[in-house]
Amino acid sequence: MSGEFHPLSRFLSRSGLLQAAGIISFLFGTWAAYASGTVIVDYNVYLQFYGMILLATTLGLIFLVTRPGGINFTTGVLIIVFYSFLFILSIPYFRISIFFLLSLLIMLKSFLSNYGAGTRSLVKLAGIELALVSMILISGLIRFNYVPQGIGLLVASIADDVKTGGTPPVFLGGVVFFTRYLVFSVSIQSLAMFSLLSILLVQNYFLIIGYVRGRAKAAIGGQLSGALSALSCQCESITAVFPSIISLVLSAAVIPLILESIILVFLTNYLLRLKFMKGVSVGFFDRIWPVKNKRGFLLGSSLLVLVMPMIETYGVYLHLEISLYFYGGINFLMLFSGILISLLISEFFPELSFFSGKYGATALVLVSSILMFMWFYPSLVTLASGSGTYFALMSISSFSGGVISGIVYSGLSGDGKKLFLEFLSMMLAMFAIIIFYVSILFSYPIWNNFGLPQQTLFSLIMWTFALPFMWLTTNLVLNGYAGHTEAGNHETSV
């Protein structure tokens, strides 16, 4: 542990004194703002207000006393973000904002002195800040004040800035800053969550891009390896950004989903660092894909394909098509049934070749997506949910889309199959996240015959299943390259 810290001479150096001056500038600016009445703190948030000052000071001291590395880098990024927000919130009170700007500039100089002005360090810093700001904006923590107030910067309880229904669990004990032009709500737990996700997300980006390109480029070519990198990073983005959206919900029921996202992003980081980057594959993923137990796969797939028509017929008999859960569930299950049918056919007739070329595969995937998602168009939803005939037509359409997707998958190489799996999981997750965002942020019922409560809960249920599936496909792809360097591994299995 002693190796993490600088010797005493470090604190007396020019760099150490400069960093200390930055901390002092921040503290003096805060004191001046409060003493002059520019900052007005509500009596019931004194503890939170001074707690944030103490936290920022502690981060600055940690950066000062630690050597360049993991902890030093993380605290440096966080304190730069903090000073940036503080400077923006203090505008146009320039008598105090000048002190925060000075702290920010000193911190930037110190950070670049530790890590250099190279592209990699700057991209990491910019990436984490961009990710954190994006999460804050998406979650609605910061917004414009369309009726500017001129009495100063007000710090009040977050309870003064929530809609009827109570404070979301993620923001309990938080504060809200009412500035001249902005309103910013924040709590320790939300700040910690978004900071952790931003840092892990950017680290995963760098690890995934370097890992996939390094391991897969020689085997599958730069274009396909780049596509796999992009899709893997996109899946990580979707996983990480969802807590910032779901935090808007005024219910403790969403806490498990937030934790699910955080845990999965962390697990990807863990697997990349301690397994995949060292060329070690994970047995759990090896057993899942490519499929080795062909007999079990064929039996399970056949049973699902056979039982689906019975489930649908019985559901229509009970008029369950008026429920969005049954309607959407059947739609997606029929898609997967169609995929399985194609895989079963390819197993029994491996000599069949349905298409050739990437353009043919792209066109078929587009047709497949349209055949399934068209039945979520509001007018078609009204028809299919109100008529058994149209509901059956919807099922046939989704099943056909699945068959086409299965045809595409069967005709692809091993690495093409990896790309397809990532695309499929991302497509389902994106659908869930869009529906949820529209439901929560805009309170807009996309399907009037189902209503907003069903729509919101359906998107949450769908996300609950889509998130682990997306994480699994991403790590199956990454696991497939563990131990590979110059030669590719082109699986022909399912």
C-alpha positions as CSV (number, residue, x, y, z in Angstrom):
1,M,0.0,0.0,0.0
2,S,2.9,2.4,0.8
3,G,3.8,2.3,-2.9
4,E,0.6,4.1,-3.7
5,F,1.7,7.2,-1.9
6,H,4.2,9.9,-2.7
7,P,7.1,10.7,-0.3
8,L,6.9,13.9,1.7
9,S,9.1,15.7,-0.8
10,R,6.3,15.3,-3.3
11,F,4.0,17.6,-1.3
12,L,6.6,20.3,-1.2
13,S,7.3,20.2,-4.9
14,R,5.9,22.8,-7.3
15,S,3.3,20.3,-8.6
16,G,2.1,19.4,-5.1
17,L,1.8,23.0,-4.0
18,L,-0.1,23.8,-7.2
19,Q,-2.6,21.1,-6.5
20,A,-3.0,22.2,-2.9
21,A,-3.6,25.7,-4.3
22,G,-6.4,24.3,-6.4
23,I,-8.1,22.8,-3.4
24,I,-7.7,26.0,-1.4
25,S,-9.2,28.0,-4.3
26,F,-12.2,25.7,-4.3
27,L,-12.7,26.0,-0.5
28,F,-12.3,29.8,-0.6
29,G,-14.7,30.1,-3.5
30,T,-17.3,28.1,-1.6
31,W,-16.8,30.1,1.5
32,A,-17.0,33.4,-0.4
33,A,-20.2,32.3,-2.1
34,Y,-21.9,31.4,1.2
35,A,-20.6,34.4,3.2
36,S,-21.7,36.9,0.5
37,G,-25.2,35.4,0.3
38,T,-24.7,34.3,-3.3
39,V,-25.4,30.7,-2.2
40,I,-28.4,30.2,0.0
41,V,-28.6,26.9,1.7
42,D,-31.9,25.6,3.1
43,Y,-31.6,24.7,6.8
44,N,-32.7,21.0,6.3
45,V,-29.8,20.3,3.8
46,Y,-26.8,21.7,5.7
47,L,-25.5,18.1,6.3
48,Q,-25.7,17.2,2.6
49,F,-24.2,20.5,1.5
50,Y,-21.1,20.3,3.8
51,G,-20.9,16.6,3.1
52,M,-20.4,17.4,-0.6
53,I,-17.7,19.9,0.2
54,L,-15.9,17.4,2.4
55,L,-16.2,14.7,-0.4
56,A,-14.7,17.0,-3.0
57,T,-11.9,18.0,-0.7
58,T,-11.2,14.4,0.1
59,L,-11.0,13.5,-3.6
60,G,-8.6,16.3,-4.2
61,L,-6.4,15.2,-1.4
62,I,-6.4,11.6,-2.6
63,F,-5.3,12.7,-6.0
64,L,-2.6,14.8,-4.3
65,V,-1.1,12.0,-2.2
66,T,-1.4,9.0,-4.5
67,R,0.9,8.0,-7.4
68,P,-0.4,7.9,-11.0
69,G,-2.4,4.8,-11.4
70,G,-5.9,3.4,-10.9
71,I,-7.0,5.3,-7.8
72,N,-5.2,8.5,-8.8
73,F,-6.7,8.4,-12.3
74,T,-10.3,7.7,-11.1
75,T,-10.2,10.5,-8.4
76,G,-8.6,12.9,-10.9
77,V,-11.4,12.3,-13.4
78,L,-14.1,12.7,-10.8
79,I,-12.7,15.9,-9.3
80,I,-12.4,17.4,-12.8
81,V,-16.1,16.6,-13.5
82,F,-17.0,18.1,-10.1
83,Y,-15.1,21.4,-10.7
84,S,-16.6,21.6,-14.2
85,F,-20.2,21.3,-12.9
86,L,-19.4,23.7,-10.1
87,F,-18.1,26.3,-12.6
88,I,-21.1,25.9,-14.9
89,L,-23.6,26.2,-12.0
90,S,-21.9,29.3,-10.7
91,I,-22.4,31.3,-13.9
92,P,-23.1,34.2,-14.1
93,Y,-21.8,34.9,-10.5
94,F,-18.3,35.5,-11.8
95,R,-16.9,36.8,-8.5
96,I,-17.1,33.2,-7.2
97,S,-16.9,31.3,-10.5
98,I,-13.4,32.6,-11.1
99,F,-12.2,30.5,-8.1
100,F,-13.9,27.4,-9.4
101,L,-12.5,28.0,-12.9
102,L,-9.0,28.3,-11.3
103,S,-9.4,25.0,-9.5
104,L,-10.5,23.3,-12.7
105,L,-7.6,24.6,-14.7
106,I,-5.1,23.6,-12.0
107,M,-6.7,20.1,-11.8
108,L,-6.5,19.7,-15.6
109,K,-2.8,20.7,-15.6
110,S,-2.1,18.3,-12.8
111,F,-4.0,15.5,-14.5
112,L,-2.1,16.0,-17.8
113,S,1.2,16.2,-15.9
114,N,0.5,12.8,-14.4
115,Y,-0.8,11.1,-17.5
116,G,0.6,13.2,-20.4
117,A,-1.2,15.0,-23.1
118,G,-1.3,11.9,-25.3
119,T,-4.4,10.9,-27.2
120,R,-5.2,7.9,-25.1
121,S,-5.4,9.8,-21.8
122,L,-7.4,12.6,-23.2
123,V,-9.8,10.3,-25.0
124,K,-10.3,8.3,-21.7
125,L,-10.9,11.6,-19.8
126,A,-13.3,13.0,-22.4
127,G,-15.1,9.6,-22.7
128,I,-15.8,9.3,-19.0
129,E,-16.9,12.9,-18.8
130,L,-19.1,12.5,-21.8
131,A,-20.6,9.3,-20.5
132,L,-21.3,10.9,-17.1
133,V,-22.9,14.0,-18.5
134,S,-25.0,11.9,-20.9
135,M,-26.3,9.8,-18.0
136,I,-27.1,12.9,-16.0
137,L,-28.9,14.5,-19.0
138,I,-30.9,11.3,-19.8
139,S,-31.9,10.8,-16.2
140,G,-33.3,14.4,-16.1
141,L,-31.1,15.4,-13.2
142,I,-30.2,18.7,-15.0
143,R,-32.5,20.9,-17.0
144,F,-32.9,24.5,-18.1
145,N,-34.6,27.0,-15.9
146,Y,-36.9,28.8,-18.4
147,V,-37.8,31.5,-15.9
148,P,-34.4,32.8,-14.7
149,Q,-34.3,33.8,-11.1
150,G,-31.9,36.4,-9.8
151,I,-31.6,36.0,-6.1
152,G,-28.6,33.7,-6.1
153,L,-27.8,30.0,-6.1
154,L,-30.4,28.1,-4.0
155,V,-29.6,24.8,-2.4
156,A,-32.7,22.9,-1.2
157,S,-33.9,19.4,-0.5
158,I,-34.6,17.2,-3.5
159,A,-38.1,16.7,-2.1
160,D,-38.8,20.3,-3.5
161,D,-38.1,19.1,-7.0
162,V,-40.0,15.9,-7.4
163,K,-43.5,15.2,-8.8
164,T,-46.3,13.9,-6.6
165,G,-45.5,10.4,-5.6
166,G,-42.4,10.8,-3.5
167,T,-38.7,10.9,-4.0
168,P,-37.2,8.1,-6.1
169,P,-35.0,5.7,-4.0
170,V,-31.9,6.6,-6.0
171,F,-32.3,10.3,-4.9
172,L,-33.2,9.9,-1.3
173,G,-31.3,12.4,0.9
174,G,-30.3,14.4,-2.2
175,V,-30.2,18.1,-2.9
176,V,-31.3,20.4,-5.7
177,F,-29.4,23.4,-7.0
178,F,-31.6,26.2,-8.3
179,T,-29.2,28.4,-10.3
180,R,-29.9,31.4,-12.6
181,Y,-30.3,29.2,-15.7
182,L,-30.2,25.6,-14.6
183,V,-31.8,23.2,-12.1
184,F,-29.6,20.4,-11.0
185,S,-30.7,17.5,-8.7
186,V,-28.2,15.2,-7.2
187,S,-27.6,12.6,-4.4
188,I,-24.6,10.8,-3.2
189,Q,-26.0,7.4,-4.4
190,S,-26.9,8.7,-7.9
191,L,-23.6,10.4,-8.3
192,A,-21.7,7.3,-7.2
193,M,-23.8,5.1,-9.5
194,F,-23.3,7.2,-12.6
195,S,-19.6,7.8,-11.9
196,L,-19.0,4.0,-11.4
197,L,-20.9,3.2,-14.6
198,S,-19.1,5.9,-16.7
199,I,-15.7,4.7,-15.6
200,L,-16.4,1.0,-16.2
201,L,-18.1,1.8,-19.5
202,V,-15.1,3.7,-20.9
203,Q,-12.7,1.1,-19.6
204,N,-14.7,-1.7,-21.2
205,Y,-14.7,0.3,-24.5
206,F,-10.9,0.4,-24.5
207,L,-10.6,-3.2,-23.4
208,I,-13.1,-4.5,-26.0
209,I,-11.7,-2.6,-28.9
210,G,-8.2,-3.6,-28.2
211,Y,-9.1,-7.2,-27.4
212,V,-11.3,-7.9,-30.4
213,R,-9.1,-6.1,-32.9
214,G,-6.0,-7.8,-31.6
215,R,-7.4,-11.3,-31.4
216,A,-9.8,-11.3,-34.3
217,K,-8.3,-9.1,-37.0
218,A,-5.9,-11.6,-38.4
219,A,-8.6,-14.3,-38.5
220,I,-11.6,-12.4,-39.8
221,G,-10.4,-9.2,-41.3
222,G,-10.4,-5.6,-40.1
223,Q,-13.9,-4.8,-41.3
224,L,-15.7,-7.7,-39.4
225,S,-13.6,-7.3,-36.3
226,G,-14.4,-3.6,-36.3
227,A,-18.1,-4.4,-36.6
228,L,-17.8,-6.8,-33.7
229,S,-16.0,-4.2,-31.6
230,A,-18.7,-1.6,-32.4
231,L,-21.6,-3.9,-31.5
232,S,-19.9,-5.1,-28.3
233,C,-19.4,-1.5,-27.2
234,Q,-22.9,-0.6,-28.2
235,C,-24.3,-3.4,-26.0
236,E,-22.2,-2.2,-23.1
237,S,-23.6,1.4,-23.7
238,I,-27.2,0.1,-23.6
239,T,-26.5,-1.9,-20.4
240,A,-24.8,1.1,-18.7
241,V,-27.2,3.8,-19.7
242,F,-30.4,2.0,-18.6
243,P,-30.0,2.8,-14.9
244,S,-30.0,6.6,-15.7
245,I,-33.4,6.1,-17.4
246,I,-34.9,3.7,-14.9
247,S,-33.9,6.0,-12.0
248,L,-36.8,8.2,-13.0
249,V,-39.3,5.7,-11.7
250,L,-40.8,6.5,-8.3
251,S,-40.6,2.9,-7.0
252,A,-38.2,0.8,-5.0
253,A,-39.1,-2.1,-7.4
254,V,-36.6,-0.8,-10.0
255,I,-33.6,-1.1,-7.7
256,P,-32.9,-4.7,-8.6
257,L,-32.9,-3.7,-12.3
258,I,-30.4,-0.9,-11.6
259,L,-28.2,-3.3,-9.7
260,E,-28.5,-5.9,-12.5
261,S,-27.1,-3.4,-15.0
262,I,-24.2,-2.3,-12.7
263,I,-23.3,-5.9,-11.9
264,L,-23.3,-7.0,-15.6
265,V,-21.1,-4.1,-16.7
266,F,-18.7,-4.9,-13.8
267,L,-18.7,-8.6,-14.7
268,T,-17.7,-7.8,-18.3
269,N,-14.9,-5.6,-17.0
270,Y,-13.8,-8.4,-14.7
271,L,-13.9,-11.1,-17.4
272,L,-11.9,-8.9,-19.8
273,R,-9.2,-8.0,-17.4
274,L,-8.7,-11.3,-15.6
275,K,-9.8,-13.9,-18.2
276,F,-10.1,-12.9,-21.9
277,M,-7.2,-10.5,-22.1
278,K,-5.0,-13.3,-20.6
279,G,-6.2,-15.8,-23.2
280,V,-8.3,-17.8,-20.7
281,S,-11.7,-18.9,-21.9
282,V,-14.5,-19.4,-19.4
283,G,-16.0,-23.0,-19.2
284,F,-19.5,-21.7,-18.6
285,F,-19.5,-19.9,-22.0
286,D,-17.7,-22.8,-23.7
287,R,-20.6,-25.1,-22.8
288,I,-23.2,-22.7,-24.1
289,W,-22.0,-21.8,-27.5
290,P,-21.1,-23.3,-30.0
291,V,-23.6,-26.0,-29.0
292,K,-21.9,-29.3,-28.2
293,N,-24.9,-31.3,-26.9
294,K,-26.7,-31.5,-30.3
295,R,-29.2,-34.1,-29.1
296,G,-30.3,-32.0,-26.2
297,F,-30.5,-28.9,-28.4
298,L,-32.6,-30.7,-31.0
299,L,-34.9,-32.1,-28.4
300,G,-35.5,-28.8,-26.6
301,S,-35.9,-26.9,-29.8
302,S,-38.4,-29.4,-31.2
303,L,-40.5,-29.3,-28.0
304,L,-40.7,-25.5,-28.0
305,V,-41.7,-25.4,-31.7
306,L,-44.4,-28.0,-31.1
307,V,-45.8,-26.4,-27.9
308,M,-46.0,-22.9,-29.2
309,P,-49.1,-23.4,-31.4
310,M,-50.9,-25.0,-28.4
311,I,-50.0,-22.1,-26.1
312,E,-51.2,-19.5,-28.7
313,T,-54.5,-21.4,-29.4
314,Y,-55.3,-21.7,-25.7
315,G,-54.4,-18.0,-25.1
316,V,-56.7,-16.9,-27.9
317,Y,-59.5,-19.1,-26.6
318,L,-59.1,-17.2,-23.2
319,H,-59.0,-13.9,-25.1
320,L,-55.5,-13.2,-23.7
321,E,-54.6,-11.3,-26.9
322,I,-56.0,-8.2,-25.2
323,S,-53.1,-8.3,-22.8
324,L,-49.8,-6.7,-24.0
325,Y,-47.8,-9.2,-22.1
326,F,-49.4,-12.1,-24.0
327,Y,-49.4,-10.2,-27.3
328,G,-45.7,-9.2,-27.1
329,G,-44.6,-12.5,-25.6
330,I,-46.2,-14.5,-28.4
331,N,-44.7,-12.2,-31.0
332,F,-41.1,-12.7,-29.7
333,L,-41.6,-16.4,-28.9
334,M,-42.8,-17.0,-32.5
335,L,-39.7,-15.2,-33.8
336,F,-37.5,-17.6,-31.8
337,S,-39.5,-20.6,-32.9
338,G,-38.9,-19.6,-36.5
339,I,-35.2,-19.3,-35.8
340,L,-35.1,-22.7,-34.2
341,I,-37.0,-24.3,-37.2
342,S,-34.3,-23.0,-39.5
343,L,-31.6,-24.3,-37.3
344,L,-33.2,-27.8,-37.1
345,I,-33.5,-27.9,-40.9
346,S,-29.9,-26.9,-41.3
347,E,-28.9,-29.7,-38.9
348,F,-30.8,-32.4,-40.9
349,F,-29.9,-30.9,-44.3
350,P,-26.5,-29.3,-43.9
351,E,-25.9,-29.3,-47.6
352,L,-28.6,-26.7,-48.2
353,S,-27.4,-23.2,-49.0
354,F,-30.0,-20.5,-49.0
355,F,-28.0,-17.4,-50.0
356,S,-24.6,-16.1,-50.5
357,G,-23.0,-12.7,-49.9
358,K,-23.2,-10.1,-47.2
359,Y,-25.7,-8.0,-49.1
360,G,-28.2,-10.9,-49.3
361,A,-27.8,-11.6,-45.5
362,T,-28.3,-7.9,-44.7
363,A,-31.5,-7.8,-46.9
364,L,-32.9,-10.9,-45.3
365,V,-32.3,-9.6,-41.7
366,L,-34.0,-6.3,-42.7
367,V,-37.1,-8.3,-44.0
368,S,-37.1,-10.4,-40.9
369,S,-37.1,-7.4,-38.6
370,I,-39.9,-5.7,-40.5
371,L,-42.0,-8.9,-40.4
372,M,-41.9,-9.0,-36.6
373,F,-41.7,-5.3,-35.5
374,M,-44.5,-4.2,-37.9
375,W,-47.0,-5.8,-35.5
376,F,-46.1,-3.3,-32.8
377,Y,-47.3,-0.5,-35.1
378,P,-50.3,1.0,-33.2
379,S,-52.9,0.5,-35.9
380,L,-51.8,-3.1,-36.5
381,V,-51.7,-3.7,-32.7
382,T,-55.4,-2.6,-32.5
383,L,-56.3,-5.0,-35.3
384,A,-54.4,-8.0,-34.0
385,S,-55.4,-7.6,-30.3
386,G,-59.0,-7.3,-31.2
387,S,-59.3,-10.2,-33.7
388,G,-58.2,-13.8,-33.4
389,T,-57.7,-13.9,-37.2
390,Y,-55.4,-10.9,-37.3
391,F,-53.6,-12.3,-34.2
392,A,-52.9,-15.5,-36.0
393,L,-51.7,-13.6,-39.0
394,M,-49.3,-11.7,-36.6
395,S,-48.0,-15.0,-35.3
396,I,-47.4,-16.3,-38.8
397,S,-45.6,-13.1,-39.8
398,S,-43.3,-13.2,-36.7
399,F,-42.7,-16.9,-37.2
400,S,-41.7,-16.2,-40.9
401,G,-39.4,-13.5,-39.7
402,G,-37.8,-16.0,-37.4
403,V,-37.4,-18.6,-40.2
404,I,-35.7,-15.9,-42.3
405,S,-33.3,-14.9,-39.4
406,G,-32.5,-18.6,-38.9
407,I,-31.7,-19.0,-42.6
408,V,-29.3,-16.1,-42.3
409,Y,-27.7,-17.4,-39.2
410,S,-27.3,-20.9,-40.7
411,G,-25.6,-19.6,-43.7
412,L,-23.0,-17.4,-41.9
413,S,-19.5,-18.4,-40.9
414,G,-18.6,-18.8,-37.2
415,D,-17.6,-15.2,-36.9
416,G,-20.6,-14.0,-38.8
417,K,-22.8,-15.9,-36.4
418,K,-21.2,-14.0,-33.5
419,L,-22.0,-10.7,-35.2
420,F,-25.6,-11.9,-35.8
421,L,-26.1,-12.9,-32.1
422,E,-24.9,-9.5,-30.9
423,F,-27.2,-7.7,-33.4
424,L,-30.3,-9.7,-32.4
425,S,-29.8,-9.1,-28.7
426,M,-29.1,-5.4,-29.2
427,M,-32.2,-5.1,-31.3
428,L,-34.5,-6.5,-28.6
429,A,-32.8,-4.5,-25.9
430,M,-33.1,-1.2,-27.9
431,F,-36.8,-1.9,-28.4
432,A,-37.4,-2.3,-24.6
433,I,-35.4,0.8,-23.7
434,I,-37.2,3.0,-26.3
435,I,-40.6,1.9,-25.1
436,F,-39.6,2.5,-21.5
437,Y,-38.2,5.9,-22.1
438,V,-41.3,7.0,-24.0
439,S,-43.5,5.7,-21.3
440,I,-41.6,7.3,-18.3
441,L,-40.3,10.5,-19.7
442,F,-43.2,11.5,-21.9
443,S,-46.0,9.5,-20.3
444,Y,-47.1,8.7,-23.8
445,P,-49.3,5.6,-24.5
446,I,-48.1,4.2,-27.7
447,W,-50.9,1.6,-27.7
448,N,-54.1,3.1,-26.5
449,N,-55.9,-0.3,-26.2
450,F,-53.3,-1.5,-23.7
451,G,-52.7,1.7,-21.7
452,L,-49.7,3.3,-20.2
453,P,-49.3,1.1,-17.1
454,Q,-49.2,-2.1,-19.2
455,Q,-46.9,-0.5,-21.6
456,T,-44.4,0.5,-18.9
457,L,-44.5,-2.8,-17.1
458,F,-44.1,-4.7,-20.4
459,S,-41.0,-2.7,-21.3
460,L,-39.5,-3.5,-17.8
461,I,-40.3,-7.2,-18.1
462,M,-38.8,-7.3,-21.6
463,W,-35.7,-5.5,-20.4
464,T,-35.3,-7.9,-17.5
465,F,-34.9,-10.7,-20.0
466,A,-33.1,-8.7,-22.8
467,L,-30.3,-7.4,-20.6
468,P,-28.9,-10.8,-19.5
469,F,-29.3,-12.1,-23.1
470,M,-27.4,-9.1,-24.5
471,W,-24.7,-9.5,-21.9
472,L,-24.4,-13.2,-22.6
473,T,-24.1,-12.8,-26.3
474,T,-21.4,-10.1,-25.9
475,N,-19.4,-12.3,-23.6
476,L,-19.9,-15.4,-25.8
477,V,-18.3,-13.4,-28.6
478,L,-15.4,-12.2,-26.4
479,N,-14.9,-15.7,-24.9
480,G,-14.7,-17.2,-28.4
481,Y,-11.4,-15.3,-29.1
482,A,-9.8,-16.2,-25.8
483,G,-6.5,-18.0,-26.6
484,H,-6.6,-17.0,-30.2
485,T,-3.9,-14.8,-31.7
486,E,-3.0,-15.3,-35.3
487,A,-5.5,-18.0,-36.3
488,G,-9.2,-17.6,-36.3
489,N,-11.7,-20.1,-35.0
490,H,-14.4,-20.4,-37.6
491,E,-17.1,-22.5,-35.9
492,T,-19.6,-24.2,-38.1
493,S,-21.7,-25.4,-35.2
494,V,-25.1,-24.0,-34.2
